[in-house]
Amino acid sequence: MNPKAEKFSAMLTENKIGVFEISEVKDELQSVVYRSAMEVGGQRLPVVVIIDQSIFVIVRTIVASNYQDNEKTRAELERHLNELNGQFKIFKYYTKENNLILDMCLPASDASFDPNIIRVVLDLAIKHLTEVFPALMEIIWGKKQEAVNPPPASAQTGQR
């Protein structure tokens, strides 16, 4: 396991954080992939943390998968993603094979790597996605957030 991954794994153990599945990739960069999920807008979004021997650590989540791509959606989504990418330094959105992906790229050498920064970035991502998810889903699926999230149980049964 590479030195940054060792530090991250030790931090997870010390803090009794057991939400990640860990996979060591047998590649030239000694990559270690930590898989989990985050809940945003009533959806479980897959998240991976990729730690390798490069100067970067990548935190990636798939915000939407297998959406129907069409000219109108593509143009509106591209405009909105460019806006988001220009507003936020750490969050970078892109699309690939009908998936909407959010990457957060952290520069870190072995010596300067602080594993707690990943916890902070994940917390920021959840907060950020909670704010932007409804608008993204409206563009992608053509639905308001209420259609993605069921109303509270009391509203479903008509109770007040």
C-alpha distance (Angstrom), angle and dihedral (degrees) to the residues before:
residue distance angle dihedral
M1 . . .
N2 3.80 . .
P3 3.86 118.9 .
K4 3.84 96.3 -106.4
A5 3.81 91.3 49.4
E6 3.80 89.7 49.1
K7 3.82 89.6 54.3
F8 3.82 92.2 47.2
S9 3.82 92.6 47.4
A10 3.82 90.4 48.7
M11 3.82 90.5 51.1
L12 3.81 90.5 50.3
T13 3.82 90.7 50.4
E14 3.82 94.1 45.2
N15 3.81 91.5 50.8
K16 3.81 94.0 41.3
I17 3.80 91.5 -121.1
G18 3.78 105.5 161.0
V19 3.79 102.1 166.1
F20 3.81 97.5 103.4
E21 3.78 130.1 86.6
I22 3.81 106.9 -149.7
S23 3.81 125.0 -146.6
E24 3.77 126.2 178.8
V25 3.78 111.6 -148.4
K26 3.77 116.0 -148.0
D27 3.80 97.2 -134.5
E28 3.80 136.8 123.5
L29 3.84 91.4 -94.0
Q30 3.83 94.7 52.0
S31 3.80 89.0 -125.4
V32 3.79 120.5 -164.3
V33 3.80 118.2 -164.1
Y34 3.81 121.3 -157.0
R35 3.83 112.4 -163.6
S36 3.79 126.9 -163.3
A37 3.80 140.0 126.8
M38 3.78 137.5 -114.6
E39 3.78 127.2 -151.5
V40 3.78 115.9 -126.1
G41 3.78 127.2 161.7
G42 3.78 91.9 -8.2
Q43 3.81 90.9 -55.4
R44 3.80 129.4 110.1
L45 3.78 107.0 -131.2
P46 3.81 118.3 -163.5
V47 3.77 114.0 -122.2
V48 3.79 129.9 -170.5
V49 3.76 131.1 -171.7
I50 3.80 111.9 -154.5
I51 3.79 114.9 -161.5
D52 3.78 119.5 179.3
Q53 3.80 143.1 147.6
S54 3.81 92.8 -81.1
I55 3.79 122.2 97.5
F56 3.83 90.0 -101.7
V57 3.78 138.1 77.6
I58 3.80 114.5 -162.0
V59 3.80 124.8 -152.7
R60 3.82 108.3 -169.0
T61 3.77 134.7 179.4
I62 3.77 132.3 179.2
V63 3.79 104.4 -130.9
A64 3.82 94.8 -175.6
S65 3.78 130.3 3.6
N66 3.78 134.2 -159.6
Y67 3.79 95.3 2.6
Q68 3.79 119.8 168.0
D69 3.77 109.1 -99.0
N70 3.79 118.2 -147.3
E71 3.79 134.7 155.1
K72 3.80 95.7 -99.5
T73 3.80 94.4 46.6
R74 3.80 92.5 43.8
A75 3.82 93.9 51.9
E76 3.81 94.4 45.0
L77 3.81 92.9 44.3
E78 3.80 92.5 47.5
R79 3.81 90.9 51.5
H80 3.81 92.0 47.9
L81 3.83 94.1 45.8
N82 3.80 91.7 49.3
E83 3.79 88.1 52.6
L84 3.83 92.0 50.0
N85 3.82 92.5 44.6
G86 3.80 89.6 52.6
Q87 3.81 93.6 47.8
F88 3.79 101.0 48.7
K89 3.79 125.0 52.1
I90 3.78 99.1 -159.5
F91 3.82 101.6 35.0
K92 3.80 117.4 77.6
Y93 3.78 121.1 177.2
Y94 3.78 127.9 -162.5
T95 3.78 139.2 158.6
K96 3.78 127.3 -124.9
E97 3.80 127.5 173.1
N98 3.84 93.3 -16.5
N99 3.79 92.8 -48.5
L100 3.79 124.6 118.4
I101 3.80 108.7 -142.0
L102 3.79 131.2 -169.8
D103 3.80 117.7 -158.2
M104 3.76 128.3 -170.5
C105 3.80 112.3 -167.9
L106 3.79 119.3 -160.5
P107 3.80 121.4 -170.6
A108 3.79 110.5 -140.7
S109 3.77 135.1 156.1
D110 3.79 119.8 -153.2
A111 3.81 90.0 -102.6
S112 3.82 97.7 45.2
F113 3.81 98.7 40.4
D114 3.81 114.1 122.5
P115 3.82 109.6 -171.3
N116 3.81 91.3 -157.4
I117 3.80 89.5 68.7
I118 3.82 87.8 70.9
R119 3.81 89.5 57.1
V120 3.80 89.7 50.9
V121 3.82 92.1 47.9
L122 3.82 91.7 49.4
D123 3.81 90.2 50.9
L124 3.82 89.8 49.2
A125 3.80 90.4 48.4
I126 3.79 92.5 53.3
K127 3.81 91.3 48.6
H128 3.81 92.0 46.0
L129 3.80 95.1 45.9
T130 3.80 91.4 47.6
E131 3.80 87.2 59.5
V132 3.82 99.7 42.9
F133 3.82 101.8 31.0
P134 3.84 96.9 86.1
A135 3.82 93.2 54.5
L136 3.81 92.2 44.9
M137 3.79 92.2 50.1
E138 3.79 91.0 48.0
I139 3.81 89.5 55.9
I140 3.81 95.9 42.6
W141 3.78 101.5 39.1
G142 3.79 99.7 21.4
K143 3.80 90.2 -124.6
K144 3.75 133.9 119.1
Q145 3.81 116.1 -119.4
E146 3.81 91.1 -103.3
A147 3.80 88.0 65.5
V148 3.81 91.1 53.5
N149 3.82 95.2 44.6
P150 3.77 118.3 48.0
P151 3.82 113.6 -129.8
P152 3.81 117.8 -102.2
A153 3.81 115.9 -75.8
S154 3.82 92.1 -106.2
A155 3.82 90.1 56.4
Q156 3.82 91.3 47.7
T157 3.78 93.0 54.8
G158 3.79 94.4 40.6
Q159 3.83 92.5 -115.4
R160 3.77 120.8 140.9
